[in-house]
Amino acid sequence: MRQLLLLGLGGACVFGVVAAVMIKLMPSPLKDSDYLVIGSVATVVSLLVLFVVVISTKLKASDVFFKRRKKKR
């Protein structure tokens, strides 16, 4: 339970940091579409970070994406 809470808080922090950086990088008169792009980029980056963290910590198996089939006899 504690690990899931930390993962969620970490994802939210990554989202906030990426959104703040994107707001600073975008030209000053922001339109609604700019906020849509900022939110989309922040969501994609936070989901990628969350995916990498889960793959590297929770799933320690060497074959995460590939599974060996049993040979038919």
N, C-alpha and C positions, 0 to 999 in steps of 0.2 A: 504494500500500500504506500509506504513511504517513497519507494523508488518511482512509482507512477506519479506521485505528487511532484517529486523533483523533476521528472521528465517534462511534465506539463508546465511547471514554472520556468524551466529552462527554455522550452519552446516559446513561451510567452515573452520571455526576456529577449530572445533572439529576434522575435517578431518586432518588438518595440525598438530595439537598436537599429535594425535594418530600416524600419519605417522612418525613424528620426534621421538617419543618414540620408535616405532618399529625399526627405523633405528639404534638407539642407542643400542637396545637390541640384534639385530641380530649379528652374528659373522662377523668379519671385511671383509673378501673378499666376497663382495656381488655379486651375479650373477643376471641375468635377472629374473630368477624364484623367487629370494628373493624379488625383487622389485614388482613382481606380487602379491606375498603373502602380502606384506606390504600394497599395494594399496587396495587389497581385504578386508583385516581386517579393514583398516581405513574407507572404504566405508560402510561396514556392521555396524560398531560401530556408525558412524555419522548418518546413516539412523535410527538406533534404538533410538538414542538420539532425533532425530527429531520427530520420531513417538511418543515417550513418552511426549515430550514437547507439541505437537499438541493435544494429547489426554487429557493432564492435563490442558491446557489453553483454547483452542478453543472449545472443545467438553466437556462441563461441565455436560452433562446428566449422570445420574447414570447407565443407560443401554446402553453403547456405543456399545457393541458387541451383545447384545440380544435385539430383538424387540418383544413386545407382539403382538400377533395376535388378531384380533377381533373375538369373539366367533360367530360361525354360529348358527343361530336359526332355 
